[in-house]
């Protein structure tokens, strides 16, 4: 059996008032699949539905069949693997995001999508000023970096978990720290890091240019050192992840999955190159996980991206798959209004749950629903 999971993330800034990715897009092939296959919804828990966006890291893990609390999928460990870092036995890895805060509230979870050439010197300054035998700051890419700690208050503990910064936009960051010693240690560390970042020349230049400064770090997703269980051992399947995500790069390494860089844009040429690279991967392996992130808030660019993905990637994939034997495909696309991801699934032996359209409200009523993706992988591979 061949499997394809296509995950389209809406990466436009939360502050931008943009329509859902599928709204208004002429995704003719996806509509055909919805009428011929099954349509449903990956939706957040009730607490997230009241205002928080979908936990994207959690959805990725669930779509690959991983339990949300699986230590192998701890985001901090994935970040460390993506940065090529080997953890010491008593070390904890934290995702370290460069963000923008103002008056104690998170304004921008990516610090204006700061490039690596500007973020790397900031991490080096943090390591020089705040690093020690017990604390290390290591650069990654863009706004995504790694903090390593050897101290009990900063050890990985599911009961004291800290989430990613995206849901905190417009909110006071101190209110989202865990209680007890971990929260106190994090608060003191974040405040000291902010003092270093505020004074750094990189941020002074960014402010002068009218760009969001990387004047704070947010630490989340702590994970402890330890061996990881390969994806093939868990599922009996081989596979490859195609993405530009720092998190998924590390996850692919931890699970023993192949890795291929996703497109830097959604031009026709870029998507045609992606298709030419994806086809032989699918022929050789059991599963292809394609992650595409649409970051533009421009309405025309968003529509064009989705229409090209539909015609230049999704259609060729569904044309190829039947020629390779039994097959199944799931395509999940973010919906900003629902704070959820409608999905379409089709293939050999999958039960039908057709939808006449991809209207968000209609899909929200579908009985085929998975809270944040939990159970979706088992349904896709075992139904």
TAJOWO-V253904 format. One record per backbone hydrogen bond with DSSP energy under -1.0 kcal/mol. NH is the residue of the N-H (numbers start at 1). CO is the residue of the C=O. E is the energy in kcal/mol with one decimal. If there is no record, write none. Layout:
nh co e
NH CO E
NH CO E
//
This chain:
nh co e
2 326 -2.3
3 286 -3.1
4 328 -1.9
5 288 -2.6
6 330 -3.0
7 290 -3.3
8 332 -3.1
9 292 -3.1
11 294 -2.4
16 13 -1.6
18 16 -1.4
25 22 -1.0
27 25 -1.7
28 26 -1.5
31 27 -2.0
32 28 -1.9
33 29 -2.2
34 30 -2.1
35 31 -1.7
36 32 -1.4
37 33 -2.3
38 345 -3.0
39 353 -2.6
40 343 -2.4
41 368 -1.9
42 341 -2.2
43 370 -1.3
49 45 -1.9
51 48 -1.8
52 48 -1.4
56 54 -1.2
59 55 -2.1
60 56 -2.4
61 57 -2.1
62 58 -2.4
63 59 -2.8
64 60 -1.0
65 62 -2.1
66 61 -2.9
70 67 -2.1
73 70 -1.3
74 71 -1.3
76 221 -3.1
78 74 -1.9
79 75 -2.8
80 76 -2.1
81 77 -2.4
82 78 -2.6
83 79 -1.8
84 81 -1.4
85 80 -2.9
91 88 -2.1
92 149 -2.5
93 223 -3.0
94 147 -3.0
95 220 -2.8
96 145 -2.8
97 218 -2.6
98 143 -2.3
99 216 -2.9
100 108 -2.6
102 105 -2.7
105 102 -1.7
106 171 -2.1
107 100 -3.2
108 100 -1.6
111 108 -1.0
114 110 -1.6
118 115 -1.3
119 115 -2.2
120 116 -2.8
123 119 -1.9
124 120 -2.2
125 121 -2.0
126 122 -2.2
127 123 -2.3
128 124 -2.2
129 125 -2.5
130 126 -3.1
131 127 -1.3
132 135 -3.0
136 148 -2.8
138 146 -3.0
141 144 -1.7
144 141 -2.6
145 96 -2.1
146 138 -2.5
147 94 -2.3
148 136 -3.0
149 92 -2.3
150 134 -2.6
154 151 -1.5
155 152 -1.6
160 157 -1.9
161 158 -1.1
168 165 -2.0
169 166 -1.4
170 106 -3.8
171 168 -2.9
173 104 -1.6
176 173 -1.8
177 174 -1.2
184 180 -2.0
185 181 -2.6
186 182 -2.6
187 183 -2.6
188 184 -2.3
189 185 -2.1
190 186 -3.2
191 187 -2.1
192 188 -2.0
193 189 -2.5
194 190 -2.2
195 191 -1.6
196 192 -1.5
197 193 -2.5
198 194 -2.9
199 195 -1.1
200 197 -1.3
204 200 -1.7
205 201 -2.3
206 202 -2.0
207 203 -2.4
208 204 -2.0
209 205 -1.9
210 207 -1.5
211 206 -3.1
215 213 -1.5
216 99 -1.3
218 97 -2.0
220 95 -1.8
221 162 -2.3
223 93 -2.3
225 91 -1.4
231 255 -3.1
234 230 -1.7
235 231 -2.7
236 232 -2.0
240 287 -1.7
241 258 -2.5
242 289 -3.2
243 260 -2.0
249 245 -1.9
250 246 -1.7
251 247 -2.2
252 248 -2.7
253 249 -1.5
254 250 -2.3
255 251 -2.1
257 252 -2.5
258 239 -2.7
260 241 -2.1
262 243 -1.3
271 267 -2.2
272 268 -2.2
273 269 -2.1
274 270 -1.9
275 271 -2.4
276 272 -2.2
277 273 -1.8
278 274 -2.5
279 275 -2.3
282 278 -2.3
283 279 -1.8
284 280 -1.5
285 281 -1.8
287 238 -1.6
288 3 -2.1
289 240 -2.7
290 5 -2.8
291 242 -3.2
292 7 -2.8
294 9 -2.7
302 298 -2.3
303 299 -2.2
304 300 -2.6
305 301 -2.2
306 302 -2.1
307 303 -2.4
308 304 -2.4
309 305 -2.4
310 306 -2.2
311 307 -2.0
312 308 -3.4
313 309 -1.3
314 309 -2.8
315 310 -1.7
317 313 -2.0
318 314 -2.2
319 315 -1.5
320 316 -2.1
321 317 -2.7
323 320 -1.6
324 321 -2.1
328 2 -2.2
329 346 -3.0
330 4 -2.6
331 344 -2.9
332 6 -2.9
333 342 -2.6
334 8 -2.3
335 340 -3.0
339 335 -1.5
340 335 -1.6
341 42 -3.0
343 40 -2.1
344 331 -2.3
345 38 -2.9
346 329 -2.3
348 327 -3.0
350 347 -1.5
353 37 -1.5
355 34 -1.9
363 359 -2.3
364 360 -2.0
366 363 -1.7
369 367 -1.3
370 41 -2.4
372 43 -2.8
373 370 -1.5
374 371 -2.1
376 373 -2.4
379 375 -2.3
380 376 -2.5
381 377 -2.4
382 378 -2.3
383 379 -1.8
//
